[in-house]
């Protein structure tokens, strides 16, 4: 029934691919995806530090209700990132210290909530990756409904079960399953090019002629 479903996940990015993406800055991956995809500036990391990377295990929850998130915690496999579309509502926290501890104990790759968290001191003291849209002390309801392993969207970023979820201090990104290898190759190439640029800066030989060329194209005259 629509609104109350638990579906199987039929595909997911490989562990090897996930590991390869861990060393790539989210900003570089974003550039290689045309700067068209983002989870919104409201999704921020609340853990002490470290990269989030893993296949998406999606949850669509009623705002303020975490019944299906509890179920997902015990269905997801080690390395999975539980990604929750909670409608961006910050009235009630969808997760706190105890659920994060459960996710960590089960070896999950991280938590992403388009909603609020609580027990922020405990979450910030740990390394387990947690991204959320805000904080409130008010707890959740557990009445449902909700759906697991369905397509969801956060600020226009579509996430399908098994897509790659990647996050660092700059924010969060979803890399589509079918394009992940191609995007990885492009992002690694960009990383290599940036190393060259950094060396040129250090050696004071950076080519900046493109700036004046662009201004001239726009009609600027000195």
Protein Blocks (a to p, Z undefined) as FASTA:
>chain_A
ZZiacdddfbdcdfklmmmmmmpcfklmmmmnoopacebjklccfbfbdcdddddddddd
dehiaklmmmmmmmpcghiacdddehhpakbccbdfklmmmmmmnopabdcddbddehkl
mmmmpmbdcddfbdcfbdcddebpadehiacdeehiacdehiacdddfkbccdddfklmm
mmmmmmmmmmmmmmmmmmmmmnopacfklmmmmmmmnopaZZ
